[in-house]
Amino acid sequence: YRAFNDCTSLETLKMGSNVTTIDQYAFAGCSALHNITWGSSLKTIGEDAFRGCTALTAVSIPNTVTSIKSSAFYGCSGIVNLTIGSKVTSIGASAFDYCTGLKSVVIPDSVTTMGDFAFRGCTRITSVTIGSGLTAIPYRAFSGCTSLATLKVGTGVTSIEQYAFAECKALANITWGSSLKTIGADAFSGCTALTTVNIPNTVTTINGSAFYGCSGITNL
């Protein structure tokens, strides 16, 4: 806990092969940190572990990791490239909240749970691909991702929850998953670039204000 918190001159981190967990706030506020060599046994990246590490530009979560906890990379505004390892099963709430430099997100098939606000306010993301393991896209998961243009919903997703993609003003292309049943309240509110929306036959419920203010829709 807070082992190297606010070591503002720390630039390079090399983890030992026996490290399995990076605890809460361990490297939070290390604003110069830009180079991480992960350990070969790492399984858990703890809450707020790298919060505010704004010099990070590329993060590749190794395939040994199974859990990324809440706010692990909150406010890491320098991250442009993100690779999430193929063994990750859970991404916590606000894990990548306000990573404003991030260009694209691919959620691997291994991920089965994702917390609220996971990628909220990532204003430079242009594409999101959801893997087959996730069943629900949670509350405000991608809200305010104002450059998001292309969304591919995974085949396992049954529910898009409230405000999940609200205010994604550039969103123009949605590929729906084959298991989708529920589109939550305000899920796509303010997505003004949408022109055509084809609700798949699997959907049984469209909740209130799901497409509120989508002024560009001409075909539904």
QUINORJO-V512177 format. One record per pair of residues at least 24 apart in sequence whose ideal C-beta (glycine too) atoms are under 10 Angstrom apart, sorted by the first residue. I is the first residue (numbers start at 1). J is the second residue. Records with the same first field share a line. If there is no record, write none. Layout:
I: J, J
This chain:
1: 25, 26, 46, 47
2: 26, 27, 28, 29, 48
3: 27, 49
4: 28, 29, 30, 33
5: 29, 30, 48, 49, 51, 52
6: 30, 31, 52
7: 31, 32, 33
8: 32, 33
9: 33
10: 34, 35, 53, 55
11: 35, 55
12: 36, 37
13: 37, 38, 50, 53
14: 38, 39
15: 39, 40, 41, 42, 62
16: 40, 41, 42
17: 41, 42
18: 42
19: 43, 44
20: 44, 64, 65
21: 45, 46, 49, 67, 69
22: 46, 47, 49, 50, 65, 69, 72
23: 47, 48, 49, 69
24: 48, 49, 51, 69, 70, 71, 72
25: 49, 50, 51, 52, 71
26: 50, 51
27: 51, 52, 53, 56
28: 52, 53, 71, 72, 74, 75
29: 53, 54, 75
30: 54, 55, 56
31: 55, 56, 78
32: 56
33: 76, 78
34: 58, 78
36: 60
37: 62
38: 62, 63, 64, 65, 85
39: 64
40: 64
42: 66, 85
43: 67, 87
44: 68, 69, 72, 90
45: 69, 72, 73, 88, 92, 95
46: 70, 71, 72, 92
47: 71, 72, 74, 92, 93, 94, 95
48: 72, 73, 74, 75, 92, 94, 95
49: 73, 74
50: 74, 75, 76, 79
51: 75, 76, 94, 97
52: 76, 77, 98
53: 77, 78, 79
54: 78, 79, 99, 100, 101
55: 79
56: 80, 82, 99, 101
57: 81, 101
58: 82, 83
59: 83, 84, 96, 99, 102
60: 84, 85
61: 85, 86, 87, 88, 91, 108
62: 86, 87, 88
63: 87, 88, 108, 110
64: 88
65: 89
66: 90, 110
67: 91, 92, 113
68: 92, 95, 96, 111, 114, 115, 118
69: 93, 94, 95, 115
70: 94, 95, 97, 115, 116, 117, 118
71: 95, 96, 97, 98, 115, 117
72: 96, 97
73: 97, 98, 99, 102
74: 98, 99, 117, 120
75: 99, 100, 121
76: 100, 101, 102
77: 101, 102, 122, 123, 124
78: 102
79: 103, 122
80: 104, 124
82: 106, 119, 122, 125
83: 108
84: 108, 110, 111, 131
85: 110
86: 110, 111, 131
87: 111
88: 112, 131, 133
89: 113, 133
90: 114, 115
91: 115, 118, 119, 134, 138, 141
92: 116, 117, 118
93: 117, 118, 120, 138, 139, 140, 141
94: 118, 119, 120, 121, 140
95: 119
96: 120, 121, 122, 125
97: 121, 122, 140, 144
98: 122, 123, 144
99: 123, 124, 125
100: 124, 125, 145, 147
101: 125
102: 126, 145, 147
103: 127, 147
104: 128, 129, 148, 150
105: 129, 130, 141, 142, 145, 148
106: 130, 131, 152
107: 131, 132, 133, 134, 137, 141, 152, 154
108: 132, 133, 134
109: 133, 134, 154, 155, 156
110: 134
111: 154, 156
112: 136, 156
113: 138
114: 138, 141
115: 139, 141
116: 140, 141, 143, 161, 162, 163, 164
117: 141, 142, 143, 144, 163
118: 142, 164
119: 143, 144, 145, 148
120: 144, 145, 163, 164, 166, 167
121: 145, 146, 167
122: 146, 147, 148
123: 147, 148
124: 148
125: 149, 150, 168, 170
126: 150, 170
127: 151, 152, 173
128: 152, 153, 165, 168, 171
129: 153, 154, 175
130: 154, 155, 156, 157, 160, 175, 177
131: 155, 156, 157
132: 156, 157, 177, 178, 179
133: 157
134: 158, 177
135: 159, 177, 179
136: 160, 161, 164, 182, 184
137: 161, 164, 165, 177, 180, 184, 187
138: 162, 163, 164, 184
139: 163, 164, 166, 184, 186, 187
140: 164, 165, 166, 167, 186
141: 165
142: 166, 167, 168, 171
143: 167, 168, 186, 187, 189, 190
144: 168, 169, 190
145: 169, 170, 171
146: 170, 171, 190
147: 171
148: 172, 173, 191, 193
149: 173, 193
150: 174, 175
151: 175, 176, 188, 191
152: 176, 177
153: 177, 178, 179, 180, 200
154: 178, 179, 180
155: 179, 180
156: 180
157: 181, 182
158: 182, 202, 203
159: 183, 184, 187, 205, 207
160: 184, 187, 188, 203, 207, 210
161: 185, 186, 187, 207
162: 186, 187, 189, 207, 208, 209, 210
163: 187, 188, 189, 190, 209
164: 188
165: 189, 190, 191, 194
166: 190, 191, 209, 212, 213
167: 191, 192, 213
168: 192, 193, 194
169: 193, 194, 216
170: 194
171: 214, 216
172: 196, 216
174: 198
176: 200, 201, 202, 203
177: 202
178: 202
180: 204
181: 205
182: 206, 207, 210
183: 207, 210, 211
184: 208, 209, 210
185: 209, 210, 212
186: 210, 211, 212, 213
187: 211, 212
188: 212, 213, 214, 217
189: 213, 214
190: 214, 215
191: 215, 216, 217
192: 216, 217
193: 217
194: 218, 219, 220
195: 219, 220
196: 220
